[in-house]
Amino acid sequence: MITLLRRATAVCALSAALAACGTDRSPQAVPAPVSAPPSRLPAPAPPTLAPGPAGLTPVFEHGPRTHGRTVALTFDADMTAGQGARAAAGERFDHPRLIATLRALRVPATVFMTGRWAEQYPDQARSIGRDPLFEVANHSYSHYAFTPDCYGLPTVSEERMRSDVERAYAAFRRVGVPEPMPYFRFPGGCYDRRALRALTPTGVTAVQWDVVGGDAFQTDADAVVRQVLDGVRPGSVVVLHCTRSAAPATERAVRAIVPGLRREGFRFVKVSELIGAVGDRP
């Protein structure tokens, strides 16, 4: 019995010594491998244009004409700061059927959204902003004009121009639009040197267009189709609207515009791709 106890003691001592030296093969003694966290590179910043003369906000109207047959469809989601009562009464400033058609046709597009529109339709704004098919850009918060005499729109003062743009970005963040683009479209397309100077600190690129869709208050979809197909050239930016009450024929027009341009060999892109191509000019 004494001999057996001595052998057991020796075995225990040997086991303890091996464990102390790190040679114990039991599962508990093998440390779990530590996985290194995956490296995530920051997403590249969206392309913008360099400031214009005298450091003013740059203005973009169309992409290069020699970089293939590309075209950007853009849609203005208009809603003024004073139209909340009309929306509450049933007027529709959104156009979910149009967005569904763009998705069904697999058409990339840029939506220039007002902050007021995003607040009125937060679920739609978030859905558009999170869909890789689209990009959301800034169309001001209030949709007030940045110059006098702009299609009868109320006018924002020069002192409030910058804050109106920044307020729209804040609205996008609140409703969950993840990465709004640093692009801005003036309400009505109206701007002057004073407006360009006021927005310089925001770092945006002002985006205009070279093809007017003519869908605002238009009920004849064929007229919109003809105007777009006749006007598009390589690198064009087409302006249309994403407001059902003010552009009732747009969705029907898009269903004809898209296959028509594709038959002519055009490829649809977002505005960011056209702006990025400006830096690639020979």
Secondary structure, DSSP 8 states (H G I E B T S, - for coil): -HHHHHHHHHHHHHHHHHHHTT---SGGGS----------------------GGG---EE----TTS-SEEEEEEEE---TT-HHHHHTT-----HHHHHHHHHHT--EEEEE-HHHHHHSHHHHHHHHH-TTEEEEE--SS--BSSSSSTT--B--HHHHHHHHHHHHHHHHHHT-----SEE--GGG---HHHHHHHGGGT-EEE--SEE---TT---HHHHHHHHHHH--TTEEEEEE--TTT-TTHHHHHHHHHHHHHHTT-EE--HHHHHHHHTT--
